[in-house]
Amino acid sequence: MGNVKNERMLDFIFTGSPSFSARAGILQTAHYTVKTPAFMPVGTGAAVKALTPDDLRDSGVEIIVANTYHLYLRPGHNIIKFLGGLHGFMNWNRAILTDSGGFQAYSLMNTRKITEDGIHFKSEIDGSEHMLTPELAMEIQSALGSDIAMVLDECLSYPATYEDTLRSQELTTRWAKRSKAFSGREDQSIFGIVQGGMFADLRKKSAGELVDIGFDGYAIGGLSVGEDRSKMLEIAEATVEFLPKDKIRYLMGVGKPEDIVDAVAFGIDIFDCVIPTRNARNGTLYTWNGSIAIKKSAYTRDERSLDESCKCYTCRNFSRAYLRHLWINQEPLSFRLNTIHNVYFYQELMREIRRSIEINKFDDFRKEFKNPIGGDEKCGQE
Amino acid sequence: MGNVKNERMLDFIFTGSPSFSARAGILQTAHYTVKTPAFMPVGTGAAVKALTPDDLRDSGVEIIVANTYHLYLRPGHNIIKFLGGLHGFMNWNRAILTDSGGFQAYSLMNTRKITEDGIHFKSEIDGSEHMLTPELAMEIQSALGSDIAMVLDECLSYPATYEDTLRSQELTTRWAKRSKAFSGREDQSIFGIVQGGMFADLRKKSAGELVDIGFDGYAIGGLSVGEDRSKMLEIAEATVEFLPKDKIRYLMGVGKPEDIVDAVAFGIDIFDCVIPTRNARNGTLYTWNGSIAIKKSAYTRDERSLDESCKCYTCRNFSRAYLRHLWINQEPLSFRLNTIHNVYFYQELMREIRRSIEINKFDDFRKEFKNPIGGDEKCGQE
């Protein structure tokens, strides 16, 4: 059993055997103790779309992701600070990880310009100009009061040359140093983000430099940006080898259920992705026998629940026929019931993964796991 | 105490003194016993927008309205019948009243043509042609299995001449006769709908003819169609005088809180309107000190709940500042939390009305009741 006490509020304790690649553990944050491997639903703007905090708790969610970039622009981090931080603001008493804005710089800020100092961008809301520096990203996250803050990183477009990737990776390291130097909240952990594109040697270089700086946990960024699935998994797996065993590992923006299962196999601990929530609104719903496009006319008279083994509120109370009707009518209730189900499905998947690791049966679980994915396949903005 | 046993499943028992105009009672339907005066949230397409059945029960809702016209077109009444009727389909085990489609003929069907036989219209969904007869309206409602069915009526445009109103009122009576003759479900009550426009003598004629046919309850239709508030109340009050004291009275499509209070005063028992739910989505929220437009910047840092005396889920858990943020971001959660509050507010209003009637203090309640309305002022389609 590994048991590593960090400088800040983050304890990570293995509950499964650490001699296997797949790890089960307990991540103690300032607000909540999170069982890993964990999946974090995305609550970009201080709300997981269509769900209340109670809906999240009922699904077993222990940690969510919120977004520095979005909350900085609206309503503003100082307003959230005044209102009790993100936990008080949205009335969520479990753990929160905040992303730094680096991924939004990559995916949203069309008018951005990246310099040594930071990311210059125009607000998509009112056109106002902003400069997101590593220090500002930490200041915002400090005001938000998340349990885990991410350093600002540069997330390159795909594909990128070796030269561009090297330049970007080195910038990310310098930004990581500045972030760590600026950070200050005792109750907030900080994760570094490994970059290095699709080049294994740059991933190694990035990981080594971040480990030298010293973070409470390590994320793998810059994946799921257009490369194919096998490349994503190959680079993530190669990166893990350069990360310390006793620190938490976070594969950002991943992913589909089978991606999660495969990444747990080589030692990833936490995940986030908009797929379950966005697919819910698109009407793509998960079952243990594959995914369902609820709009199909085949479900018009289908009295069964989405998944007969599922214990979520939606499956306990409503038929596929009713869910189809709500979706066809684009009823607001459709988004909520579908989201409850998909979020619950992902949490159940993580529970099954953890259980199988703890009884040393993860390899069997992985072999038997059927591909339940369909619909929207790319993680990204919620 | 009045205690009148009807031919079908509808018992209406006074719980307050029937010697006063304002009445409190208990309306026993096949699925649930409803305390009156009651307000019915509108669940047009087999869902009250953004709310689950549990949300409705938690607010104290005992009866909702669903819509024959919408459910006939989509998903189709026979599909709902196959899926256990409307109660089974939407998993709502309390009372349901179904409107007949007459009001939709007035407000939605632009391509309609009204003949002696019924209402000929084109589907707004696929352009298909349909003929809604009094018999079909009853057949649909029988398939839906609502606790209370409404007869098909003609709802005239406002203003209308005496001559047109007379013709229309007489057609409505003939349709009411056909509806009653066609009805058959033992567990479904039928209400007649008094028409007669803005002419008190035609209202009297209509009420008299319907009472001669004999219904389980009587609705006042054709109001809230553009006339001013005082006219609406004047005609409704005049109509009540021609209705039997021992039968339930339903003022259709009304209304604002102060309209409800005023109409209870002259003996109305049940109400429905889209105002609380539609206003919720528009960000107009009720408090006992007046209504709030939640988008206003004054609420940006407002830590208070919407109404400090309110016990709804929204007020127990979230600040005005958070609700404003959700609304500005048009988060799906905004619609749900706002709707929970407004539906709860209306139910609380009805609880206060009933309480005050039962202790003979309704007049005091009415005098003290502040006008909490703002925002969208007209009932209509959800």
Interface residues (C-beta under 8 A of the other chain):
Chain A: G45 A46 A47 V48 K49 A50 L51 T52 P53 R74 P75 I79 F82 L83 F89 M90 N91 R281 T300 R301 E303 Y313 N317 F318 S319 A321 Y322 R324 H325 L326 I328 N329 E331 P332 L333 F335 R336 L337
Chain B: G45 A46 A47 V48 K49 A50 L51 T52 P53 R74 P75 I79 F82 L83 F89 M90 N91 R281 T300 R301 E303 Y313 N317 F318 S319 A321 Y322 R324 H325 L326 I328 N329 E331 P332 L333 F335 R336 L337
